[in-house]
Amino acid sequence: MNTLTALINTASATNTARFAAQRGIFFDSMSDMIVKLNAEGLATQQNDGERVLVSNKVWMTRHGVATPVNTSNL
């Protein structure tokens, strides 16, 4: 499993925010982050320039903060 995938799965499974920087992952921009996510086979949707929905599991900010999707309101 790749590092970004593990970060996203952990954030989703534990329902807590995770930080890419703590794993040594940094992004130059939102497009750089999306390229890296797609390279790991993760789907991205709803990019608003500040955050993007990743594989319907977490919202990830352009700074690399992965916050789980709140499914209780669906």
VOKOLPA-420268 format. One record per residue (C-alpha): z, y, x. Coordinates in Angstrom, 3 decimals. Layout:
BEGIN
R        c3        c2        c1
R         Z         Y         X
...
# end
This chain:
BEGIN
R        c3        c2        c1
R     0.000     0.000     0.000
R    -0.875     3.431     1.306
R     1.714     6.140     1.839
R     0.603     8.445    -1.001
R     0.367     5.540    -3.422
R     3.882     4.414    -2.474
R     5.206     7.962    -2.920
R     3.651     8.250    -6.385
R     4.801     4.805    -7.496
R     8.343     5.518    -6.295
R     8.481     8.872    -8.085
R     7.229     7.277   -11.284
R     9.478     4.206   -11.117
R    12.661     6.117   -10.317
R    11.837     9.092   -12.566
R    12.694    11.525    -9.756
R    10.684    14.063    -7.786
R     9.441    13.005    -4.365
R     8.146    15.180    -1.551
R     5.102    14.316     0.548
R     6.417    16.405     3.455
R     9.394    14.054     3.763
R     6.882    11.290     4.473
R     4.978    13.403     6.987
R     2.106    14.166     4.616
R     0.846    17.742     4.495
R    -2.099    19.305     2.684
R    -4.227    22.293     3.661
R    -5.194    23.060     0.063
R    -5.468    21.568    -3.402
R    -8.945    20.230    -2.620
R    -7.625    18.596     0.580
R    -4.896    16.899    -1.448
R    -7.386    15.654    -4.052
R    -9.651    14.249    -1.336
R    -6.709    12.340     0.159
R    -5.572    11.066    -3.248
R    -9.084     9.906    -4.140
R    -9.434     8.236    -0.729
R    -6.462     6.043    -1.663
R    -8.128     5.128    -4.959
R    -5.905     7.331    -7.127
R    -7.412     9.089   -10.138
R    -6.869    12.804   -10.595
R    -7.131    14.786   -13.825
R    -6.234    18.219   -15.183
R    -6.393    20.203   -11.955
R    -5.252    23.764   -12.696
R    -5.133    24.951    -9.085
R    -1.344    24.594    -8.868
R    -0.876    20.952    -9.834
R    -2.866    17.878   -10.757
R    -2.121    14.791   -12.840
R    -2.344    11.696   -10.643
R    -3.127     8.309   -12.217
R    -1.283     9.385   -15.399
R     1.984     8.801   -13.507
R     2.986    12.045   -11.795
R     2.152    15.710   -11.584
R     1.568    16.666    -7.973
R     1.715    20.266    -6.846
R    -0.539    21.661    -4.150
R     2.566    21.669    -1.931
R     2.951    17.890    -2.243
R     5.773    17.594    -4.768
R     5.311    14.583    -7.060
R     7.125    14.930   -10.389
R     6.994    12.047   -12.893
R     5.171    12.569   -16.175
R     7.640    12.944   -19.031
R     6.495    10.225   -21.445
R     9.371    10.706   -23.880
R     7.508    13.564   -25.570
R     4.271    11.657   -26.150
# end
